[in-house]
Amino acid sequence: MNMETAGVIAPAAPKTLEAMRLPIVMMRDILLKTMFRQNLEHVSAIARTICLPVPVTQELIDLARDQKLVEATGTLHATSSSEMGYQLSDAGKARAQDALAQSEYYGAMPVPLEVYAQQVERQSVRNIQITRQQLTQAMGHLILPDDLLDNLGPAVGAGRSILMYGPPGNGKSSISNGIRDALGDRIYVPRAIAYSGQVITVYDPIVHAAAESAEDDPTSLRRTTRFDTRYVLCDRPTVVTGGELTLDMLDLVYNPTARTYQAPLQLKSTGGIFIVDDLGRQEDPPQALINRWIVPLEEKKDILALQSGEKFEVPFDTLVIFSTNFHPNKIFDQAALRRIFYKIKIDGPTQSDYLKIFAMVAKKRKMPLSEPALVHLLKKKYPTIDNVYANYQPIFLVDQMAAICDFEGLPYQMTPELIDRAWSNMFVHDEDIVR
């Protein structure tokens, strides 16, 4: 019976080989390669490794036995439950080695691409209903302008692309992370998907935070699973890239030695968030990066290519957040901007919000506030930069003063003199360096 997590319908475990909707030869070869590489003998262990129910695994083993590739060893090495043992025949070992020469992939059976696409639809990021309370709670640690949530809420709830722009140091990255935290629920991520006889690994423990195993009793021959264990139950994924992002990172990653494929970043982020931070700092121009996203953003599908050159469609179900310190008109043409559904400017804080941030940071760092020091900061220092406030500045200044106090052996304190010393490190003045 299907299980649900926060409204997401779980993929049901297949009950027969036919229900797998994979080529029989592919499934048989993955079984042989797995038994060969991991020296597995018992159905329960094989079933756990290839992520299939025991009856389906037994059906696959019986098929391989009929082809003289697997043979029973009887109960000579039986488990306590007198489980039958199996091993590869000489022909099975030869076939496993031939299959490994074609592809080193073994282990979990892949999910057919078309089956995965159906699961993506069931757990779409566009199905999430984000309330003001959820967004406020996820960003409770941030001091934000009153109207920001008014703009962010509908954007996140729609699951459409968002461009956040504005001067640096004002929390665009923190806001992106707050959006991620607001999503809250879990989805099912395939360990691997199959297309045209090729296996593409998707689940990545670096990207995907797995929930606890849902197996009822992994040691029992009669074990049941509440969902198809070819998937991993995970928090909605978040992929964050910055200046290191290049266009080729959005293509399938092919390992020529193992002859296997790995999903690109945006496919790993399916059902979650893809954050492109510091847009404009990448080696590729921003317009080129946006052009790469145009089809996925508009048509909810992406186009990838195999080594053979064959192109195919995969679901694109990702909330894409672009964050930049540049004005959008300077890095995009209007056609590209039209395709980004929400454009939200993130300005620096007002003086009132700046002081709230300063007080919050000082309390966290156990730095006592000083009215004379704050007056000095606001009346003497900020006029030199036209009273332009940024969210990062309180953290910078308080940390600088704390470091000075630590070095001088002083109790934490805030004085005009310490403000001056901290301020001097926040900016670099234009000057000619004599060489």
Helices and strands as residue ranges (DSSP letters): E 4-5, E 8-9, G 18-20, H 24-38, H 43-50, H 54-66, E 70-74, E 85-88, H 90-102, E 111-112, H 113-122, G 125-127, H 132-138, H 148-158, E 162-165, H 172-183, E 186-190, E 192-195, E 198-201, E 231-235, E 238-241, G 247-250, E 253-255, E 260-262, H 265-268, E 273-276, H 286-299, E 301-305, E 311-315, E 319-324, H 328-331, H 334-339, E 342-345, H 351-364, H 371-376, I 377-381, G 382-385, H 392-408, H 416-424
